[in-house]
Amino acid sequence: MVELVEKLYNTGNLTDEELKQLIKTDDNTSAELLRKYADEVRRKYYGEKVFLRGLIEISSYCKNDCYYCGIRRSNKSAERYRLTHDDVMKCAEIGYELGFRTFVIQGGEDAFLNDDFMCGIVSELKANYPDCAVTLSLGERSYESYKRLREAGADRYLLRHETADDDLYSRLHPQEMSLANRKQCLYNLKELGYQVGAGFMVGAPFQTTENIISDIRFMQELQPQMIGIGPFIPHKDTVFRDEKGGTLELTLRLLGILRLVFPKVLLPATTALGTISPIGRELGLKTGCNVVMPNLSPVEVRIKYSLYDNKICTGEESAECRNCLQRRIESAGYEIADERGDYIG
Ligand code: SAH
């Protein structure tokens, strides 16, 4: 195993068979070596910097019915909300004061978030905060829509591909959704000049090691600037309520592998990782991660943006979240960077 880690570190790639071995093993020596090399590579390109992304969860309405997600449309118990234009501006104002230089606006696929409404928000954010990046994460939209949002000033777009395997994709999503369209959206976003984030859940129901290798291969082709991975965590009101969640160990192993395959990528230590372990995000940072995404949503709505059970940071004010993360980042041996944190490619 150690030789495989050495090879990955030296060449940035492995064969499918080698990746399979490295992903499946539970050997501690290789885990520790992966962590060490992942940290070395992130420090080579980003030093001790950790970039903050202020997450504004704009709507919990969604027309999709992804089997794993707590805000899927057929979850009748989900409380729905949507923020107004002014709510978003207020969150950003608080975030800017707290030092955030990237705002991420994420939501369900809600028809209310049409182009006019979203372009209004994006252009006002860019006008008020010209030194900030605006990232959108609003699911699948048309080429024209992505184009208008880009012209309004959006810099980045997060759209996890969820899985690069057609068969697994269709076991996680209803028939009306397709992997082909998801991939097309990612390529459209790239063509339009967005910095793009892809990614998947670790330990999603039915996911095999081969599926994870397909994810890595797909991303080697796409070359996203950001990669979001976090453990799958079951939600009590979904089809997958009784499934097992993804593990800390596998998530960290994959984060280490991703850092070595994509040396310069922006890699968040996700909220889901912090949810399955109290020190999940710290361990993520020590294993190649260089981004964290504190919540900037108004406290009243946080619990309603419930993608999975026991999500952390639903009760705190934005300032508390930021201070808590600062402590965690510093305790892990890194420092918050007061900049937009663009891809250095
Ligand atoms: N509607 C947007 C935002 C989706 S929510 C979009 O389609 O991109 C952001 C991410 O949360 C999803 O891409 C998914 O990978 C993750 N997620 C959803 N349900 C989850 C769960 N039960 N456990 C862990 N992650 C989950």
Residues whose N, C-alpha, C, O or C-beta is under 5 A from the ligand:
A	BS01	SAH	Y68 C69 G70 G107 G108 E109 S137 L138 G139 L158 L159 R160 M201 P231 F232 I233 P234 H235 A272 L307 Y308
